[in-house]
Each structure stands twice: as C-alpha cells, then as structure tokens.
C-alpha cells in the first residue's frame, strides 16, 4: 500500500478516538462524507497519444499567487490536536511544498505567528452574529499578511453530528481554538454563526477588508454566478466535507455546473474527497483552477507533523506529474473535459 493510501489508518492509530472521530465524521448518517472519494474514483480518462511529455509542469496560480502544484490546504480547526504545533506546522509545510494554506478563523495559532513564516496565506471567515467582532478578526488576519478572505457560506447553523464515543470538546483547551477572537465582555451569542448572509455580504467584506473574497460552500451554478456578480473573485465548490447537510451532492458532480456558470469571470476551486493525484487530475480536467485538501492534511499532521504534510504535498505533485505524462498534457492549461469519458 502506498503511503498516501495508508495515511487514514496510520492517523487513526496515533490519534485519541475522540479526535479521530471528530476529524472523520460527517453530518447525519454520514452519506455525503462516505461517498465523496468514490465519486472521484468513478472518473475515467481518455488519454491523448503521440504528445511530447519529456517536460511537464504542475505549476499554477491562485488569485495570482504562483504555486508549484494545484493543491491548497483547506481550512480546518483543532489542528493542535493532531500535532502540538498545529497550524504552524501546516504553514511551514505549505511553504516548503510551494502550496498555499487557508487558515481557519477558529485556528489555535495566532495569525501573527503564521504571518511571520513569510509565505502567502488566506484566512477563512465564519461570519459571526457580531459583525464588529468578525471584522476585528479579519483585520488581525490582514495585518498579519492574509491576502484573501474565504467566506464560508454553507454554515448558517452547524450540521448535526452523531457522537459515538467521548466528545472531542472534553479534550480541547482554550489555547487550542479561537485564539484570534477576542470576545471579552461580549455575550456568548456574539460568537454564534451568522444566519443572515446575502450576496451583499460579499461586497461588504471587500469594502471593509480591502482583500479579494472567495466564497466557499457553493454547489450550484446559479449561486456561483450570484456570488461573482456580488464581487467574489472565486468560489470553492464544497459540501463542507459532508459535515453540513447530509445527502448534499458530491463536489465531483457539482463542479461542472459551477465551472460553466462562472469560469470566464472567476476562479473555481474544489474540495471534498480528493485523495489521489488522479482525483486532482479529474478536478482540473473538469475546470477547477486548483483543489483544497482537508482531512488528508490532518492525517498527515497526526502521522508526522510538518514533515508529514510536506510529504503529502510533495508526493501529490510528483504523482500528478506522472499523470500529466500519461494523459498527454505537458501543463495544466492543456487539461479539459475532452480528457474525460462520459460518466
């Protein structure tokens, strides 16, 4: 078994059961979470022949940032339960691999420490009911070097997860989560997630942060077009790792509709169930600019910290280069739906 394929099992051996369950679980009966990878597995390719692939490149850009591979780190919380250094380990690995990290607004590491690494990063935003508190968090991120805001749009409420064992929240210490949110003197309800987001929220964020906004949690072409008209520079096709509405459409199926709706006007990224270089290849052929990885990064952190995440990204880049040679595409710009068999 390849190391990439062994990561879930290795991580499960190292993590406390409650932490493993939190990282792994989906909402409801877990249908969306369970099927995500298999839908990518179902893609079949139509390789080109007689193509010079003596030199191939996995390089791309995301909002103008040069990357050596089209794989970004998705925002995830409780990284310090996977390894003590948490987000710092992930950020350093992203720098080493030539990737880019999106940092959760619920992170357990101060933005200033992440910014001090000196590598571009994006900040993910769960807007809270207290908009002033939200802006304070985003201003702290911007001042620390964040170069884009990723607005999570699919979480008006948190999808219900059915706990089997002990709760992970019994293990979480205050310094491991939400360290960038200063809610002193505010009622607990101020931190509740906003359930009144509209397209106008996008323009409000652009105006108040001065940063490009990417909207995460889009599964429909019409919603993507609405977000772009409202000022979004990009969208992330995502069902939140199957952790919000169970039985939500798999991102591999949702991606073509979103690409058709907005690719000419904005960048389209995708997450959810991507586990191999073939999955990445399929996403790019379907029109994604890049992909984001969530659970695999947490597994790699648990197995080997910063070195684990670096290895994960490096192996995906190496394997993707092989895929490009085998599919007959020397660079990512030559990937398109003609390389995919009808499904």
C-alpha positions as CSV (number, residue, x, y, z in Angstrom):
1,X,0.0,0.0,0.0
2,X,1.3,3.5,-0.9
3,X,2.0,5.9,1.9
4,X,-0.8,8.2,0.8
5,X,-3.3,5.4,0.9
6,X,-2.1,4.3,4.4
7,X,-2.5,7.8,5.9
8,X,-6.0,7.3,7.4
9,X,-5.1,4.1,9.1
10,X,-1.8,5.5,10.4
11,X,-3.5,8.6,11.7
12,X,-6.2,6.6,13.4
13,X,-3.6,4.6,15.3
14,X,-2.0,7.8,16.6
15,X,-5.0,9.9,17.4
16,X,-7.2,9.6,20.5
17,X,-10.5,8.1,19.5
18,X,-12.5,11.3,20.1
19,X,-10.1,13.3,17.9
20,X,-10.2,10.8,15.1
21,X,-14.0,10.7,15.2
22,X,-14.2,14.5,15.1
23,X,-11.9,14.7,12.1
24,X,-13.6,11.8,10.3
25,X,-17.3,12.2,11.0
26,X,-19.9,13.6,8.6
27,X,-23.3,15.0,9.4
28,X,-26.4,12.9,9.7
29,X,-25.8,9.4,8.7
30,X,-22.6,10.3,7.0
31,X,-23.7,9.5,3.5
32,X,-22.1,12.6,1.8
33,X,-18.9,12.2,3.7
34,X,-18.7,8.5,2.9
35,X,-19.3,8.8,-0.9
36,X,-17.0,11.7,-1.6
37,X,-13.9,9.9,-2.7
38,X,-15.7,7.1,-4.6
39,X,-17.3,9.7,-6.9
40,X,-13.9,10.9,-7.9
41,X,-12.8,7.3,-8.2
42,X,-15.6,6.8,-10.8
43,X,-14.0,9.3,-13.3
44,X,-12.4,7.7,-16.3
45,X,-9.8,9.3,-18.6
46,X,-9.3,9.4,-22.4
47,X,-5.6,10.0,-22.6
48,X,-4.0,11.6,-25.7
49,X,-1.3,9.7,-27.6
50,X,1.7,11.0,-29.5
51,X,2.3,14.0,-27.3
52,X,5.7,15.2,-26.3
53,X,5.7,15.0,-22.5
54,X,9.5,15.0,-22.0
55,X,8.9,18.1,-19.9
56,X,5.8,18.6,-17.8
57,X,4.8,21.3,-15.3
58,X,2.4,21.1,-12.3
59,X,2.7,24.9,-11.7
60,X,-0.4,27.1,-11.5
61,X,-1.7,30.3,-9.8
62,X,-4.5,31.0,-7.3
63,X,-5.7,34.6,-7.2
64,X,-2.3,35.5,-8.9
65,X,-0.2,33.7,-6.4
66,X,2.4,31.4,-8.0
67,X,2.2,27.7,-6.8
68,X,4.3,24.7,-7.7
69,X,1.2,22.5,-7.6
70,X,-2.5,23.0,-7.8
71,X,-3.2,21.7,-4.3
72,X,-4.0,24.1,-1.4
73,X,-4.5,23.4,2.2
74,X,-8.2,23.7,3.2
75,X,-9.2,25.5,6.4
76,X,-9.6,23.1,9.3
77,X,-9.8,23.6,13.1
78,X,-8.3,21.8,16.0
79,X,-5.0,21.2,14.2
80,X,-3.2,21.4,17.5
81,X,-5.0,18.2,18.5
82,X,-3.3,16.5,15.5
83,X,0.2,17.8,16.5
84,X,1.2,20.4,19.1
85,X,2.5,22.9,16.6
86,X,-0.8,22.8,14.7
87,X,-1.2,25.5,12.1
88,X,2.5,26.5,12.3
89,X,3.5,23.0,11.1
90,X,1.0,23.2,8.3
91,X,2.0,26.7,7.2
92,X,5.7,25.7,7.1
93,X,4.9,22.6,5.1
94,X,2.8,24.6,2.6
95,X,5.8,27.0,2.2
96,X,8.2,24.1,1.7
97,X,6.0,22.4,-0.9
98,X,5.2,25.6,-2.8
99,X,1.5,25.4,-1.8
100,X,-0.8,27.9,0.0
101,X,-2.7,27.5,3.2
102,X,-6.1,28.7,4.1
103,X,-6.3,29.3,7.9
104,X,-9.5,28.8,9.9
105,X,-10.9,31.7,11.8
106,X,-11.2,29.2,14.6
107,X,-7.5,28.4,14.5
108,X,-5.5,27.6,17.6
109,X,-2.4,29.6,16.5
110,X,-2.2,33.4,16.4
111,X,-2.3,34.9,13.0
112,X,0.8,36.9,13.7
113,X,2.9,33.7,14.1
114,X,1.5,32.3,10.9
115,X,2.3,35.6,9.1
116,X,5.8,35.6,10.5
117,X,6.6,32.5,8.4
118,X,6.6,34.8,5.4
119,X,4.5,32.8,3.0
120,X,1.2,33.8,1.4
121,X,-1.9,32.6,3.1
122,X,-5.7,33.1,3.1
123,X,-8.0,33.5,6.0
124,X,-11.3,31.6,6.2
125,X,-14.2,33.5,7.8
126,X,-17.2,32.2,9.6
127,X,-19.0,35.5,10.0
128,X,-20.4,35.8,13.5
129,X,-23.6,37.5,14.6
130,X,-21.5,40.3,15.9
131,X,-20.2,41.8,12.7
132,X,-17.8,44.1,14.5
133,X,-16.2,41.0,16.1
134,X,-15.9,39.4,12.7
135,X,-14.2,42.5,11.3
136,X,-11.8,42.6,14.2
137,X,-10.7,39.0,13.4
138,X,-10.3,39.7,9.7
139,X,-8.4,43.0,10.4
140,X,-6.0,41.0,12.6
141,X,-5.5,38.5,9.8
142,X,-5.0,41.2,7.2
143,X,-2.4,43.0,9.4
144,X,-0.6,39.6,9.8
145,X,-0.3,39.1,6.0
146,X,-3.5,37.3,4.9
147,X,-4.0,38.0,1.2
148,X,-7.6,36.8,0.7
149,X,-10.8,36.1,2.7
150,X,-12.5,32.8,2.2
151,X,-16.1,33.3,3.2
152,X,-17.8,30.1,4.4
153,X,-21.3,30.4,3.1
154,X,-22.8,27.0,3.9
155,X,-23.0,27.2,7.7
156,X,-25.9,29.2,8.9
157,X,-26.1,26.5,11.6
158,X,-23.7,23.7,12.3
159,X,-24.9,20.4,10.9
160,X,-25.6,17.8,13.5
161,X,-23.0,15.1,14.0
162,X,-23.9,12.0,16.0
163,X,-21.2,11.3,18.5
164,X,-20.3,7.6,19.1
165,X,-17.6,7.9,21.8
166,X,-16.4,10.6,24.1
167,X,-16.7,14.2,22.9
168,X,-13.6,15.8,21.4
169,X,-14.6,19.0,23.2
170,X,-13.8,17.4,26.5
171,X,-10.1,17.5,25.3
172,X,-9.9,21.0,23.8
173,X,-8.1,23.6,25.9
174,X,-8.7,27.3,25.4
175,X,-5.3,27.8,23.7
176,X,-6.2,25.3,21.0
177,X,-9.1,27.1,19.4
178,X,-10.3,30.6,18.6
179,X,-7.2,32.3,19.8
180,X,-7.6,35.1,17.3
181,X,-11.1,36.0,18.5
182,X,-11.2,38.5,21.4
183,X,-14.8,38.2,22.7
184,X,-14.1,39.5,26.2
185,X,-17.1,41.3,27.6
186,X,-19.4,40.1,24.9
187,X,-22.3,37.6,25.4
188,X,-21.7,34.1,24.2
189,X,-24.3,34.6,21.4
190,X,-21.9,37.1,19.8
191,X,-19.8,34.1,18.5
192,X,-22.8,32.3,17.0
193,X,-22.5,31.9,13.3
194,X,-24.5,34.5,11.2
195,X,-27.6,33.0,9.6
196,X,-28.4,36.2,7.6
197,X,-25.7,36.1,4.9
198,X,-26.7,37.5,1.5
199,X,-24.8,38.4,-1.7
200,X,-24.5,41.9,-0.2
201,X,-22.2,40.4,2.4
202,X,-19.6,39.8,-0.2
203,X,-19.3,43.5,-1.2
204,X,-19.3,44.4,2.5
205,X,-16.3,42.2,3.1
206,X,-14.5,43.6,0.1
207,X,-15.1,47.1,1.2
208,X,-14.1,46.6,4.8
209,X,-11.1,44.3,4.4
210,X,-9.7,45.5,1.1
211,X,-9.0,41.9,0.3
212,X,-10.3,39.6,-2.5
213,X,-13.1,37.4,-1.4
214,X,-13.6,33.7,-2.3
215,X,-16.9,32.1,-1.4
216,X,-16.7,28.6,-0.1
217,X,-19.6,26.2,0.1
218,X,-21.1,26.6,-3.4
219,X,-22.8,23.6,-5.1
220,X,-24.9,25.3,-7.7
221,X,-24.0,27.3,-10.8
222,X,-26.6,29.9,-10.2
223,X,-25.3,30.5,-6.7
224,X,-21.8,30.8,-8.0
225,X,-22.9,33.4,-10.6
226,X,-24.7,35.3,-7.9
227,X,-21.6,35.4,-5.8
228,X,-19.4,36.6,-8.6
229,X,-21.8,39.3,-9.6
230,X,-21.7,40.5,-6.0
231,X,-17.9,40.8,-6.1
232,X,-16.4,37.4,-5.4
233,X,-13.1,36.7,-7.1
234,X,-13.5,33.0,-6.8
235,X,-15.7,30.2,-5.4
236,X,-14.9,26.9,-3.8
237,X,-17.2,24.0,-4.7
238,X,-17.6,22.3,-1.4
239,X,-20.2,20.5,0.7
240,X,-18.1,21.1,3.8
241,X,-16.6,17.6,3.7
242,X,-20.1,16.1,4.2
243,X,-20.3,17.9,7.6
244,X,-23.3,20.1,6.9
245,X,-26.3,18.8,5.0
246,X,-26.1,15.0,4.6
247,X,-27.0,13.8,1.2
248,X,-25.8,17.0,-0.4
249,X,-24.4,16.5,-3.9
250,X,-20.8,15.3,-4.2
251,X,-18.5,18.0,-5.3
252,X,-17.2,15.9,-8.2
253,X,-20.8,16.1,-9.6
254,X,-21.4,19.7,-8.7
255,X,-18.2,21.1,-10.2
256,X,-19.1,21.1,-13.9
257,X,-22.2,23.2,-13.4
258,X,-20.3,25.8,-11.4
259,X,-17.5,25.9,-13.9
260,X,-19.9,26.5,-16.7
261,X,-21.5,29.3,-14.8
262,X,-18.5,31.4,-13.8
263,X,-15.2,30.2,-15.0
264,X,-14.9,33.1,-17.5
265,X,-15.3,35.6,-14.7
266,X,-13.8,34.0,-11.5
267,X,-11.6,31.2,-10.3
268,X,-13.2,27.9,-9.3
269,X,-11.7,25.7,-6.7
270,X,-13.0,22.4,-5.3
271,X,-12.6,20.3,-2.2
272,X,-14.3,17.2,-0.8
273,X,-13.0,13.6,-1.1
274,X,-9.8,14.3,-3.1
275,X,-7.3,11.7,-2.1
276,X,-5.0,11.0,-5.0
277,X,-3.3,12.6,-7.9
278,X,-5.8,11.1,-10.3
279,X,-8.6,12.8,-8.3
280,X,-6.7,16.1,-8.7
281,X,-6.3,15.5,-12.4
282,X,-10.0,14.8,-12.7
283,X,-10.9,18.1,-10.9
284,X,-8.6,20.1,-13.1
285,X,-9.9,18.5,-16.3
286,X,-13.5,19.4,-15.1
287,X,-12.4,23.0,-14.9
288,X,-11.1,23.7,-11.4
289,X,-8.1,26.0,-11.1
290,X,-6.9,24.1,-8.0
291,X,-8.1,21.8,-5.2
292,X,-8.1,22.0,-1.5
293,X,-7.3,19.2,0.9
294,X,-8.8,19.0,4.4
295,X,-8.8,15.6,6.1
296,X,-5.6,14.3,4.4
297,X,-3.7,17.2,5.8
298,X,-5.0,16.4,9.3
299,X,-4.0,12.8,8.9
300,X,-0.5,13.8,7.7
301,X,-0.2,16.2,10.7
302,X,-1.1,13.4,13.1
303,X,1.4,10.9,11.4
304,X,4.4,13.1,11.1
305,X,3.7,16.8,11.8
306,X,5.2,19.3,9.4
307,X,7.2,16.6,7.6
308,X,4.0,14.6,7.1
309,X,2.2,17.5,5.4
310,X,5.3,18.3,3.3
311,X,5.5,14.7,2.2
312,X,1.7,14.6,1.4
313,X,2.0,17.6,-0.9
314,X,5.3,16.6,-2.5
315,X,4.0,13.1,-3.3
316,X,0.9,14.5,-4.9
317,X,3.0,16.9,-7.0
318,X,5.2,14.0,-8.1
319,X,2.3,11.7,-8.9
320,X,0.4,14.5,-10.7
321,X,3.4,15.0,-13.0
322,X,3.3,11.3,-13.9
323,X,-0.4,11.6,-14.5
324,X,0.2,14.5,-16.9
325,X,2.7,12.5,-18.9
326,X,0.3,9.5,-19.1
327,X,-2.7,11.6,-20.1
328,X,-0.8,13.5,-22.7
329,X,-0.8,17.0,-21.2
330,X,2.5,18.7,-20.6
331,X,1.0,21.5,-18.5
332,X,-2.2,22.2,-16.6
333,X,-3.6,24.6,-19.2
334,X,-4.0,21.6,-21.6
335,X,-6.4,19.8,-19.2
336,X,-10.0,19.9,-20.2
337,X,-13.2,17.8,-20.4
338,X,-12.1,16.2,-23.6
339,X,-9.8,14.0,-21.5
340,X,-12.8,12.6,-19.6
341,X,-15.0,9.7,-20.7
342,X,-18.8,10.3,-20.4
343,X,-20.0,9.2,-16.9
